[in-house]
């Protein structure tokens, strides 16, 4: 996958949504100079993306992964070295005779991003500083008291954490982007949070407010937390080798993200992947989204607890007790989990039939429930999913667990750099850079 395939942040134009249905202007022929510059930028982006995602690579591996010639990458790597994004040093242990190949390694302080998570179930905010290549350089998670979820207080808390973290890690000058994950319906183009019910936020221009509060001029992109979880598992977690992925997560609410052909599925404005609000039960109960019988009302934390005789609001500690009861064979707990597993199978059968994924990653509540619900979920999938799709899919637990959104936010923040390192460097580096084709 190339970075240009990625569903990036859209320009901050209020007319963008209308503009994108207009026919594109006819492409103008490029002159030889423009063509060579376009190719050079694309080649640099390809190398930067590979080194960021995979870590140290030999020149031979870069040739294989990018399809570029050895001669081409020589100059480009020199350019990236000069820019401080990569270094070449230790020699790759090839294990075969022939000329040794030096390793091209990401310089983690060559560019850093901030990943920010505004969580709802724990009412926490978390910030990570992540270096080029994906190394987490520092993290702060602040558990906040219930009631401290207003927009102003959230931004104030984040400001304090960000300032402290940038200072402590000495990374302020290397900052190239900020990614923010929030549990809500988010417009990617400008970071408008239309609705975050568990925070009681409506029409909050979070992108604008945060950029202003942090006083930052680097790109700041806001996205749905489950979409970022999907991105993180695809880039760094349980679905690294898969290009077609469905990610399902949740606690009180149920969210998801979908990767299709290596690209996050965003929809026209960034709202795609709200699998928790997929209607599954015509006789189901009311959902906070305004509909009823949504997948969330059948497999969310509240539904599980009510089935086991608890109050829906008893929360995560009650789920933990329920799992302990199930482990020792308490019938009410086993029955509640069996029913939840069946509804999980119903929802996943639809997603598998529609998206034909290689991997389904279960995060959050569903990662924890998996050992207890696997049998009833699989049985439902056997009954409902189309056999050719069912046979190809693996269902796995999240590898990144509670860090998925934060890591996904950081990956999103790296996207502008990965898709056009030259644009980034031109704003940061004096124009005396040796060029290569
Ligand atoms: Zn709903």
Boltz pocket constraint, residues with backbone or C-beta under 6 A from the ligand:
constraints:
  - pocket:
      binder: B
      contacts: [[A, 276], [A, 277], [A, 278], [A, 287], [A, 288], [A, 289], [A, 290], [A, 291], [A, 292], [A, 294], [A, 296]]
      max_distance: 6.0
